[in-house]
Amino acid sequence: MSGARPAPGAAPPRSADVGPPPAPPKLPGSLETNRRLSQWLRLLPEGRVVVTPGKVEIGQGILTALAQIAADELDVDYARVSVQAAATDHSPNEGVTSGSRSVQDSGLALRHACAAARAIHLGVVAQRSGVPLEALRVEDGTFLAPDGRAIGSYWAEAGSALLECAAPHDVAPKPAAARRVAGTSAPRLDLPDKVFGVPRFLHDMRLPGMAFARIVRPPSRGARLEGVPEAPASARLVVDGSFLAIVCASEAEAAAAAARLAARARWAERDTLPPAGELPQRFRADAVETAGIAARPGSGVAPARTLRAEFFRPYIAHASIGTCCAVARMSEAGLEVWSHSQSIFALRRDLGLALRLPAERIVVHHREGAGCYGHNGADDVALDAALVARAMPGTPVRVQWSREDELGWAPFAAANLVAVEAKVAEDGTLLSWAQDVYGNGHLSRPGCAETPSLLAASHLAAPFPAPVALNPAPAGGGGADRNAVPLYRTGGLSVRVHRWLEMPLRTSSFRALGAMANVLAIESVMDELAQAAGRDSVEYRLAHLDDPRAHAVIEAALAMAGAPPPGRGEGTGRGLAFARYKGSGAWCAVVAEVEAEEEVRVRRLWIAADAGEVVNPEGAAHQIEGGAVQAVSIALKERVTFDGRAVTSNSWETYPILRFSEVPTVEVRLIPRPEEPPLGTGECATGPTVAAIANAIHDALGVRVRTLPFTAENIALAMG
């Protein structure tokens, strides 16, 4: 007999354990915040797939990797896939292309989106044809019945708007074993144009009626424009406060006119920059914001030895070979900008703030420029072009920076001081580790502050205050603290960051952020501790490492290098260094071989890396090699110099970089793990390469050099 029925209108009874349905799992990567499938790909009736990501190509080969992922999941030939450059009016907003996260964020999102597109089309064809879904197969975009009959294709459904829907959660991309394109070294989509000189870069862009402008920068930080001569009859001046531009009919005319104008403009100047040699002391003495990153109590065992060491990295420039460039056009509809920014949506936001223009009236298109791997002047020059375009409505304006602009005014990598205190037992076993990192923050990209971070915004008649650089949150990899927490078993642990609240030189993101200085400090100290304990440096590291993937890359790099040749000459040395980028990214170990005579030369690098699934092995190896070669240049040569008013390292003579004749032989080995999640490779070698060179210098000369770059001057100071 049933129980009493509820009264009409009464709520149905609920058992005590019934609650709201569980939230669905998050969609992978950037798909979680950009769920509509049509944002990610288009299927065209002529048999083409167009992928439309929000990540951008900066030389890292991401467009190729994304095309491979799409071809695999859709079961189409790789040659059918093209990738459209990102723009704010049609692309998913994937934030910044940075942090070696393009495949993790965009690749995994696209993989799921393409798997969903495949499942949707298969479902439609199965329903229409009556062929069971599980009996269908896809060959190069055509749907085949069990008897081989073609019963549909992606291209036949191209106009049916099947992708105008949110990505479903219940779709499983192919397992690693079923992939045929991802995991192979497919040819780069962007290289043929670059190799054969086809106009592709932003610098090549020409629009009808285009005008060419150059910016005349202040002669020093803090200078104020007081007087401007008249422009030549064939040129036009654009002046807004201390922002000064000259516009001509050609690039050559604009460059020449800017040089003449710079010599005749009048400025009020003052000293604003501290003595470069005082930076370490200023970091400690001036106002700082201290943040605790990691803390763990030790065992309380009294140490047998304590090692204290400090490491200093100066400001570093991006030093792109091609200088920054942008094109802008103002019309009644709004502002259109072409930029090689790494964060086009954030750039749109900051342009709107600086110009007091609603963001919805601004469209930013990405075009490839010179690679930078960090926040260089690409965003700044976009505002330069927009300011000139605002003064010349209807005229497209091209602005290209000079070499002096590029080396003197773009954001720099922050100078850092890293202080380490390690306490060990008699046998060298670590009992505690303390690491304090001092210096400016590593983030002043567009979109990170209430005011625009773009250079010219602080030069306008109604100026915006330049924001002080921040550090990204530790959960995102951190900034000054990136890789400051050792992967080694340390016992007690204390890691703190002290962000300097003055910013005499503008700092922002640079390849690997704080990882370079932190890995240099950690790996140098580990070498020194092993030596003090009379232990082999490799054995010492492995004894403090619990991570088997860390062991694997160290052992692989050593196997690649082999034993040093017998009878090596005086001043020749080898060094090892290891890190897992950000503590959550790719594992990388580097063995460096150096010769130290009048100056240090890096002869060879052996690099082993574990980046999980690798979509394009050749592309990933190129990224690791490129990062390592740049790290060699930084380690041996690079340093921003300045006096009381201005940056003085604003030419190749005063800011030298590695020449082709000085590039070492580089061998890269990727440990294949196709079943593991993909990890980025663009930055994983930076810190270990610099640290391996430092350890190799010690092996060659018996001296610990703790100040970058490793020039003869700094080596002599370390010896003294």
C-alpha positions in Angstrom: 0.0 0.0 0.0 1.5 3.4 -1.0 2.0 6.2 1.4 -0.1 9.4 1.6 0.1 11.6 -1.5 1.5 15.1 -1.1 -1.0 17.9 -1.1 -1.5 19.6 -4.5 1.2 22.3 -5.1 3.5 20.9 -2.5 7.1 20.4 -3.3 8.1 16.8 -4.0 9.9 15.1 -1.1 13.7 15.1 -1.3 15.9 12.5 0.3 18.6 13.8 2.5 21.4 12.7 0.1 19.9 14.3 -3.1 21.5 17.7 -4.0 22.1 19.7 -7.1 23.7 17.8 -10.0 27.4 17.9 -10.1 29.0 20.6 -12.3 30.5 19.2 -15.5 34.2 18.9 -15.7 36.1 21.9 -17.1 36.7 21.9 -20.8 40.4 21.6 -21.8 42.6 24.7 -22.2 41.1 27.9 -23.6 37.9 26.1 -24.6 36.5 26.5 -21.1 36.2 30.3 -21.7 35.6 30.2 -25.5 33.1 27.3 -25.9 31.5 28.0 -29.3 33.0 25.5 -31.8 32.7 27.9 -34.7 35.2 30.2 -32.9 37.9 27.5 -33.4 37.4 26.1 -36.9 35.6 26.5 -40.1 34.9 23.7 -42.7 34.7 25.1 -46.3 32.8 23.6 -49.2 35.9 23.5 -51.4 37.4 21.0 -49.0 39.4 23.1 -46.6 39.7 23.4 -42.9 40.5 26.8 -41.4 41.6 26.8 -37.8 41.1 30.2 -36.0 43.0 30.2 -32.7 43.6 33.1 -30.4 47.3 32.2 -29.9 49.8 33.9 -32.2 52.8 32.9 -34.2 56.1 34.5 -32.9 58.4 32.0 -34.5 57.7 29.1 -32.2 55.8 27.1 -34.9 52.5 27.1 -33.0 50.4 27.4 -36.2 52.0 24.2 -37.6 51.3 22.3 -34.3 47.7 23.4 -34.3 47.2 22.4 -37.9 48.6 18.9 -37.0 46.2 18.5 -34.1 43.2 19.5 -36.3 44.2 17.1 -39.1 44.5 14.2 -36.7 41.2 14.7 -34.8 39.2 15.4 -38.0 40.8 12.6 -40.0 41.8 15.0 -42.9 45.0 15.4 -44.8 47.4 17.8 -43.2 47.6 19.8 -46.5 43.9 20.6 -46.2 44.4 22.6 -43.0 45.3 26.3 -42.8 45.5 28.6 -39.8 44.1 32.1 -39.8 46.0 34.8 -37.9 44.3 36.0 -34.7 42.2 39.2 -34.6 40.0 40.6 -31.9 36.9 40.6 -34.2 36.8 36.9 -34.8 39.2 34.9 -32.7 38.7 33.3 -29.3 40.3 35.3 -26.6 43.2 33.1 -25.4 45.0 35.8 -23.4 48.7 36.1 -23.9 50.8 33.8 -26.1 53.5 33.2 -23.4 54.8 30.9 -20.7 55.4 28.0 -23.1 51.6 27.2 -22.9 50.4 27.5 -26.4 49.9 23.7 -27.0 48.6 23.3 -23.4 46.0 26.0 -23.7 45.2 26.3 -27.4 46.3 22.9 -28.7 44.2 20.9 -26.1 41.3 23.2 -26.7 41.5 22.7 -30.5 41.9 18.9 -30.1 38.7 18.7 -28.1 36.9 21.1 -30.5 37.9 19.1 -33.5 36.9 15.8 -31.8 33.5 17.4 -31.1 33.2 18.6 -34.7 34.0 15.1 -36.0 31.4 13.5 -33.6 28.7 16.0 -34.6 29.2 15.3 -38.3 29.3 11.6 -37.8 26.1 11.7 -35.9 24.3 13.6 -38.6 25.6 11.3 -41.3 24.6 8.2 -39.3 21.1 9.5 -38.7 20.6 10.5 -42.3 22.0 7.3 -43.9 20.8 4.8 -41.4 24.4 3.4 -41.1 25.2 2.7 -37.4 27.5 5.3 -36.0 30.1 2.8 -34.9 30.3 1.4 -38.5 31.3 4.7 -40.1 34.8 5.7 -40.7 36.4 9.0 -41.9 39.1 9.2 -44.6 40.4 12.6 -45.5 37.1 14.3 -44.6 34.8 11.8 -46.4 32.5 9.5 -44.4 32.5 5.9 -45.6 30.0 3.1 -45.0 31.4 -0.4 -44.2 31.2 -1.4 -47.9 33.4 1.6 -48.8 30.6 3.8 -50.2 31.0 7.6 -49.6 27.9 8.7 -47.8 28.9 12.3 -46.8 31.7 14.6 -46.1 32.6 17.6 -43.9 32.5 19.8 -47.1 28.9 18.7 -48.0 27.8 20.0 -44.5 29.8 23.2 -44.6 26.8 25.4 -44.9 24.7 23.7 -42.3 25.9 25.6 -39.2 26.6 22.4 -37.3 29.4 24.1 -35.4 27.3 27.0 -34.1 27.0 25.4 -30.7 28.8 25.0 -27.4 31.5 22.3 -27.1 30.1 19.2 -25.5 31.9 17.7 -22.5 31.2 14.1 -23.4 33.7 13.8 -26.3 36.9 11.9 -26.1 39.8 12.9 -28.5 41.8 10.0 -30.0 44.2 8.1 -27.8 47.9 8.7 -28.4 48.3 5.4 -30.3 45.7 6.5 -32.9 47.3 9.7 -33.8 49.0 9.8 -37.2 49.9 13.5 -37.8 50.5 14.8 -34.3 53.9 13.4 -33.1 55.5 13.7 -36.6 57.7 16.5 -37.9 55.3 18.0 -40.3 56.6 20.8 -42.5 56.2 24.3 -41.0 53.3 26.3 -42.5 55.1 29.6 -42.1 58.5 28.8 -43.4 58.1 28.7 -47.2 57.1 32.4 -47.4 60.0 33.3 -45.1 62.6 31.2 -47.0 61.6 32.5 -50.4 61.1 36.1 -49.5 57.3 36.3 -49.9 55.9 39.4 -48.1 54.5 37.9 -44.9 55.8 40.1 -42.0 54.0 43.1 -40.7 57.0 45.1 -41.9 56.1 44.2 -45.5 52.5 45.4 -45.2 51.5 48.2 -47.5 48.1 49.8 -47.8 46.9 52.3 -50.5 47.7 55.8 -49.5 49.9 54.7 -46.6 51.9 57.4 -44.7 55.2 56.6 -42.9 56.0 58.0 -39.4 58.9 57.9 -37.1 58.8 58.8 -33.4 61.3 61.3 -31.9 61.8 59.9 -28.3 62.9 62.1 -25.4 66.7 62.2 -25.0 66.4 60.8 -21.5 63.9 59.4 -18.9 61.9 62.2 -17.4 62.7 64.7 -20.2 59.9 67.1 -21.2 59.4 68.6 -24.6 59.8 72.4 -24.6 60.2 73.4 -28.2 59.7 72.0 -31.7 61.0 73.5 -35.0 58.7 73.7 -38.0 58.5 70.6 -40.1 59.7 70.5 -43.7 57.0 71.3 -46.3 56.8 67.6 -47.3 56.3 66.4 -43.8 53.8 66.7 -41.0 54.4 66.9 -37.2 52.2 65.2 -34.6 52.7 66.6 -31.1 50.9 65.6 -27.9 52.7 66.7 -24.8 56.1 65.1 -25.1 55.0 62.7 -27.8 56.6 63.8 -31.0 56.2 62.2 -34.4 57.1 63.2 -38.0 55.1 61.8 -41.0 56.4 61.5 -44.5 55.6 59.9 -47.8 58.3 57.2 -47.5 60.1 55.3 -44.8 63.5 56.7 -45.8 62.2 60.2 -45.7 60.6 59.7 -42.3 63.9 58.2 -40.8 66.0 61.1 -42.1 63.5 63.7 -41.0 63.3 62.2 -37.5 67.1 62.4 -37.2 67.1 66.1 -38.1 64.2 66.8 -35.8 65.8 65.1 -32.9 68.8 67.3 -33.2 66.7 70.5 -33.1 63.9 69.8 -30.6 64.4 71.3 -27.2 63.9 69.3 -24.0 64.1 69.9 -20.3 66.1 67.0 -18.7 66.9 65.8 -15.2 68.6 62.8 -13.6 66.3 59.9 -12.8 68.4 56.7 -12.9 70.4 55.3 -10.1 74.0 54.3 -10.5 74.0 50.8 -12.0 76.5 49.4 -9.5 74.2 50.3 -6.6 71.3 48.2 -7.7 71.9 45.3 -5.4 72.1 47.6 -2.4 69.1 49.6 -3.6 67.0 46.4 -3.8 67.6 45.8 -0.1 67.5 49.4 1.2 64.5 50.8 -0.7 60.8 50.1 -0.3 59.9 46.6 -1.3 56.8 44.4 -1.2 57.6 41.0 0.3 55.7 37.9 -0.5 56.2 34.4 0.9 56.3 31.8 -1.8 57.1 28.6 0.1 57.8 27.7 3.8 58.5 24.4 5.4 60.2 23.8 8.8 63.4 21.9 9.0 64.3 18.8 11.1 66.1 20.9 13.8 69.3 19.0 13.2 72.3 21.2 13.7 74.1 21.8 10.3 77.7 20.9 9.8 78.1 23.6 7.1 76.3 26.7 5.9 76.8 28.1 2.4 75.7 31.6 1.6 75.9 33.0 -2.0 74.4 35.8 -4.0 73.8 36.0 -7.7 73.0 39.0 -9.9 71.4 39.4 -13.3 71.4 42.9 -14.8 68.7 44.4 -17.0 68.5 42.6 -20.3 67.1 43.8 -23.7 65.0 41.7 -26.1 67.3 42.9 -28.9 65.2 41.6 -31.7 67.0 41.8 -35.0 63.9 43.3 -36.7 62.7 46.4 -35.0 59.1 46.8 -33.8 56.5 48.0 -36.2 52.7 48.7 -36.4 50.1 49.9 -38.8 47.0 51.8 -37.8 44.1 53.5 -39.5 41.4 55.6 -37.9 38.0 55.9 -39.6 34.4 56.8 -38.7 33.9 53.1 -37.7 36.8 53.3 -35.2 40.4 52.3 -35.0 42.0 49.3 -36.9 45.5 48.2 -35.8 47.9 45.6 -37.2 50.4 44.5 -34.6 52.9 41.7 -33.7 51.7 41.9 -30.1 51.5 38.7 -28.1 48.3 39.8 -26.4 46.0 41.4 -29.0 42.9 41.6 -26.7 44.8 43.2 -23.9 46.4 45.6 -26.4 43.0 46.6 -27.6 42.0 47.3 -24.0 45.0 49.5 -23.3 44.7 51.3 -26.6 41.1 52.2 -25.6 42.3 53.5 -22.3 45.1 55.6 -23.8 42.9 57.0 -26.6 39.8 57.2 -24.5 38.0 55.1 -27.1 35.6 52.3 -26.4 37.3 48.9 -26.9 34.5 47.7 -29.1 35.5 50.4 -31.6 39.0 49.0 -31.9 40.0 45.9 -33.9 43.6 44.5 -33.5 44.9 42.1 -36.2 47.9 40.0 -35.5 50.7 40.0 -38.1 54.0 38.3 -37.6 57.1 40.3 -36.7 60.5 39.6 -35.3 60.5 37.1 -32.5 61.0 38.3 -29.0 59.7 35.7 -26.5 58.5 38.3 -24.1 57.0 41.8 -23.8 59.1 43.9 -26.2 58.0 47.1 -27.9 55.3 45.6 -30.2 52.5 47.0 -28.0 54.2 50.3 -27.6 54.6 50.9 -31.3 50.9 50.1 -31.8 50.0 53.1 -29.7 52.5 55.2 -31.5 50.8 54.3 -34.8 47.4 54.9 -33.4 48.2 58.3 -32.1 49.5 59.4 -35.5 46.5 57.8 -37.2 44.1 59.7 -34.9 45.7 62.9 -36.1 45.2 61.8 -39.8 41.8 60.2 -40.1 41.4 58.0 -43.1 45.1 57.6 -43.7 46.8 54.3 -42.9 50.0 55.0 -40.9 53.0 52.8 -40.6 55.5 53.3 -37.7 58.7 51.4 -37.4 61.1 51.9 -34.4 64.8 52.7 -34.9 67.5 50.6 -33.4 68.0 53.2 -30.7 64.2 52.9 -29.8 64.4 49.1 -29.8 67.4 48.8 -27.5 66.7 51.9 -25.4 63.0 52.2 -24.9 61.3 48.7 -25.0 60.6 47.0 -21.7 63.6 45.2 -20.3 64.0 41.9 -18.4 64.1 42.9 -14.7 67.4 42.9 -12.9 67.4 40.4 -10.1 69.5 39.6 -7.0 69.1 36.1 -5.7 70.4 35.3 -2.2 70.7 31.6 -1.2 71.5 30.1 2.2 71.9 26.3 2.3 72.6 24.2 5.4 73.9 20.7 5.1 74.8 17.7 7.3 78.4 16.4 7.4 77.9 14.2 4.3 76.4 17.1 2.4 72.7 16.1 2.8 70.5 19.2 2.6 68.9 20.2 5.9 67.4 23.5 4.8 67.3 26.0 1.9 66.4 29.7 2.0 66.1 31.7 -1.2 65.4 35.4 -1.3 64.8 37.1 -4.7 65.0 40.9 -5.0 64.2 43.3 -7.9 61.5 44.7 -10.0 58.4 42.7 -11.1 58.4 40.9 -14.4 55.0 41.9 -15.7 53.7 45.2 -17.1 52.0 43.8 -20.2 48.8 45.5 -21.4 45.8 44.6 -19.4 47.6 44.2 -16.1 47.0 47.6 -14.5 44.2 50.2 -14.2 46.2 52.5 -16.4 47.7 51.7 -19.9 51.2 50.3 -19.7 52.1 51.5 -23.2 55.2 53.8 -23.5 53.7 56.8 -25.2 50.8 56.9 -22.7 53.1 58.5 -20.1 54.4 61.1 -22.7 51.0 62.6 -23.6 49.9 66.1 -22.6 47.4 64.4 -20.3 49.8 61.6 -19.2 49.0 58.3 -17.6 51.3 57.2 -14.8 53.5 54.3 -15.8 52.4 51.2 -13.7 55.1 49.5 -11.6 55.7 46.0 -12.8 54.0 43.1 -11.0 54.9 39.5 -10.5 52.4 36.9 -11.9 50.9 34.7 -9.3 52.8 31.6 -8.2 50.0 29.4 -9.4 50.7 30.6 -12.9 54.4 30.0 -12.7 55.3 33.2 -10.9 57.6 36.0 -12.0 60.7 36.8 -9.9 60.0 33.6 -8.1 59.8 31.4 -11.2 61.8 28.3 -10.4 62.9 29.7 -7.1 61.5 26.6 -5.3 64.1 23.8 -5.8 62.8 20.5 -7.1 65.4 18.9 -4.8 64.6 17.5 -1.4 65.9 20.3 0.8 64.5 19.6 4.3 63.5 23.0 5.6 62.5 25.6 3.0 61.9 29.3 2.8 61.4 31.2 -0.5 60.5 34.9 -0.5 60.2 37.6 -3.2 61.0 41.2 -2.5 59.4 43.3 -5.3 61.2 46.7 -5.7 58.5 49.4 -5.8 60.7 51.9 -7.8 61.0 51.3 -11.5 63.7 53.5 -13.0 63.7 51.4 -16.1 60.5 49.8 -17.4 60.5 46.0 -16.9 58.3 43.3 -18.1 58.2 39.7 -19.3 61.3 38.3 -20.9 61.9 34.6 -21.8 61.7 32.4 -18.7 61.1 35.5 -16.4 62.9 34.9 -13.1 63.8 31.3 -13.9 67.1 32.3 -15.4 68.5 33.8 -12.3 66.9 31.3 -9.9 68.1 28.2 -11.8 71.6 29.8 -12.0 71.6 30.2 -8.2 70.2 26.8 -7.4 72.4 24.8 -9.8 75.5 26.7 -8.9 74.9 26.1 -5.1 74.2 22.4 -5.7 77.5 22.1 -7.5 79.3 23.9 -4.8 77.7 21.8 -2.0 78.7 18.6 -3.8 82.3 19.8 -4.1 82.4 20.8 -0.4 81.1 17.3 0.6 83.6 15.6 -1.7 80.8 14.1 -3.8 80.3 13.8 -7.5 77.9 16.6 -8.6 75.7 14.2 -10.6 75.4 11.7 -7.8 74.7 14.6 -5.4 71.8 15.9 -7.5 70.3 12.5 -8.0 70.5 11.7 -4.3 68.3 14.7 -3.6 65.8 14.2 -6.5 62.8 12.0 -6.0 61.3 12.6 -9.5 62.1 9.8 -11.9 61.5 12.0 -15.0 64.1 14.4 -13.6 66.6 11.5 -13.2 65.8 10.5 -16.8 66.7 13.8 -18.4 69.9 14.2 -16.4 71.1 10.7 -17.3 70.1 11.3 -20.9 72.1 14.5 -21.2 75.1 12.9 -19.6 74.9 9.9 -22.0 74.7 12.3 -25.0 77.8 14.2 -23.8 79.8 11.1 -23.0 83.1 11.2 -21.1 85.3 14.3 -21.6 88.0 13.5 -24.2 91.4 12.6 -22.6 94.0 15.3 -22.4 91.6 18.2 -22.7 93.4 21.6 -22.7 93.8 24.0 -19.9 90.9 26.4 -19.6 88.4 23.8 -20.9 85.5 22.6 -18.7 82.1 21.0 -18.6 79.2 21.8 -16.5 75.7 20.3 -15.8 72.5 22.0 -14.8 68.9 20.8 -14.5 65.4 22.3 -13.9 61.8 21.6 -14.4 60.5 24.8 -15.9 58.1 26.6 -13.5 58.1 23.4 -11.4 55.2 22.2 -13.5 56.4 22.4 -17.1 59.1 20.5 -19.1 62.1 18.8 -17.5 65.4 19.9 -19.0 69.0 19.0 -18.4 72.0 20.7 -20.1 75.7 19.8 -20.3 77.8 22.7 -21.5 81.4 22.6 -22.7 83.4 25.8 -22.6 86.8 27.2 -23.4 88.0 30.1 -21.3 91.0 32.0 -22.6 90.8 35.8 -23.1 87.0 35.3 -23.1 84.7 32.4 -22.6 83.5 30.5 -25.6 80.7 27.9 -25.4 81.7 25.1 -27.8 79.0 22.5 -27.3 75.6 22.0 -25.6 74.0 18.6 -25.0 70.3 19.0 -24.0 67.8 16.4 -23.0 64.2 17.4 -22.4 60.9 15.7 -21.4 57.9 17.8 -22.6 55.3 15.0 -22.4 53.5 14.6 -25.7 55.3 16.5 -28.5 53.2 17.4 -31.4 56.0 18.4 -33.8 59.3 16.9 -32.6 61.5 18.9 -35.0 59.7 22.1 -34.1 60.1 21.4 -30.4 63.8 20.7 -30.8 64.2 23.9 -32.7 62.5 25.8 -29.8 64.8 24.2 -27.3 67.9 24.9 -29.4 66.8 28.5 -30.0 66.2 29.1 -26.3 69.6 27.7 -25.5 71.5 29.8 -28.1 69.8 32.9 -26.8 70.8 31.9 -23.2 74.4 31.6 -24.4 74.2 35.1 -25.7 72.8 36.4 -22.4 75.3 34.4 -20.3 78.3 35.7 -22.2 77.5 39.1 -23.5 74.3 40.9 -22.7 73.7 43.7 -20.2 71.8 47.0 -20.3 73.9 50.0 -19.3 72.8 53.4 -18.3 74.0 56.7 -16.8 72.0 59.1 -14.6 69.5 60.0 -17.4 69.4 57.5 -20.3 70.1 54.0 -21.5 73.6 54.0 -23.1 73.5 50.4 -24.6 71.3 51.5 -27.5 73.4 50.1 -30.4 74.9 46.8 -31.4 78.3 48.2 -30.5 77.2 48.9 -26.9 74.8 46.0 -26.6 76.5 43.0 -28.3 74.8 39.8 -28.9 76.1 36.4 -30.0 77.3 36.2 -33.6 76.7 33.3 -35.9 80.4 32.4 -35.7 80.1 32.1 -32.0 77.0 29.8 -31.9 77.9 26.5 -30.3 77.1 23.0 -31.6 73.8 22.1 -30.0 72.4 18.5 -29.8 68.8 18.1 -28.5 67.2 14.8 -27.4 63.5 14.7 -26.6 62.4 11.8 -24.3 59.2 10.5 -26.0 56.1 10.4 -23.8 53.1 10.6 -26.2 50.7 9.4 -23.5 51.5 12.3 -21.2 50.0 15.8 -21.4 52.0 18.2 -23.6 54.3 20.8 -22.1 55.9 23.8 -23.7 59.5 23.8 -24.8 60.3 27.4 -25.7 61.7 28.4 -22.3 62.7 25.1 -20.5 66.4 25.3 -21.6 67.0 29.0 -20.7 67.9 28.6 -17.0 69.7 25.3 -17.3 71.9 26.5 -20.1 73.1 29.6 -18.2 73.7 27.6 -15.1 75.5 24.8 -17.0 77.8 27.5 -18.5 78.5 28.8 -15.0 79.4 25.4 -13.7 81.6 24.7 -16.8 83.5 27.9 -16.1 84.2 26.7 -12.6 85.4 23.4 -14.0 87.7 25.2 -16.4 89.0 28.0 -14.2 88.1 27.0 -10.6 86.2 30.2 -10.0 82.5 30.7 -9.2 81.1 33.6 -11.3 77.9 34.8 -9.8 77.2 37.9 -11.8 75.9 37.9 -15.4 77.2 38.2 -18.0 80.3 36.0 -17.7 82.7 38.5 -19.2 86.4 38.7 -18.5 85.7 41.7 -16.2 83.2 39.7 -14.1 85.4 36.6 -14.0 88.3 38.8 -12.8 86.1 40.3 -10.1 85.1 36.8 -9.0 88.7 35.8 -8.8 89.6 38.8 -6.8 
